[in-house]
């Protein structure tokens, strides 16, 4: 009588293949003592296709690629991609640290095509405990997204790289769901709907950050010659630039993350609201470009086909025939008004995706008072240290969570926990300044 072969147990299963999950996979690839597999429900890598506007760049340097800050010698670096595609010298002569957004997307797809550990069209359904390992249940999808069969992966560790999903305010979400002749959409879907928006007669952009500014500039440049009006409404008190000074950038450091994670939950939440200019502002160059466009459009005494409203919140939304009626409230004056428009593009940000697949683990997964994942300093959410979270821990770790340049550092921490050694040396002190009070001497 033969003995059944033991079921295979991986060291690590990664769920989600955005930049942070893909970076973890790229850093895991050369490690001979690591058995890792990475899954995603999509057909292949794609990074914000609806915002791939011509000429737009990242707001971080090329060094903030998938791997360089952990391993500058990696064959999966952005510079290796440029060399392989014959663009290294062109990039050098260009003398700009900021890659084109389209080129960053192409770079990530180039890396994904070279990794044998990736499994596409796999939707993670649940994570359970089974003996001394974790059991990940997956739905295998066809090209249309329908389930064809189920798979199960056994693993010692799981890395949740679930990313974020577009967020609409409740009133706009209701209109977007009902559909109709007037368009309401998130900026994530902008390019697919741009021709429709230009035919709407008038468009209102809602939001305050880089995406709102990029959509507004792109739409206004195309719409003004057609007679289509484009307005911009933001609840921020000004069109604020992203802060990019050197000592401020040191907040994307292990030392600041140590401080932020150690603070009480309510203090962290308050900081997240006040630190918006660190990563949710508009690039200063883009603000200047928009002003130049407005100046050119009004040359010769022409009337500006646009209105820019700050400190103005959208408090309600409804349709009236082919129009959308927005209820506006000014936070400083207390005034209210109705604003009529043919379409709305809401650049209203993203929210972490639900981690419902953790439900079978019950209270073994730590959560804070607000029900969010309580991510420890080492990026785990369980006392056993087997469930790792990458990229959606802004509420616990602060500004390093969404920062592309910190992704490789965080991946290094996760890989060290899985292997019990540091395959990539982890810099624990990089800032000149001290966050918090220094220890007594």
Helices and strands as residue ranges (DSSP letters): E 9-15, H 19-29, E 36-39, G 49-51, H 78-84, H 88-94, H 101-113, E 118-119, E 122-130, E 133-141, E 147-160, E 164-166, H 170-178, E 183-186, G 187-189, H 190-198, E 202-206, H 210-223, G 224-226, E 229-233, H 246-249, H 254-262, H 265-274, G 276-278, H 284-297, G 299-301, E 308-309, E 312-320, E 323-330, E 336-341, E 343-346, E 350-352, G 356-364, E 387-389, H 394-397, G 398-400, G 404-406, H 407-419
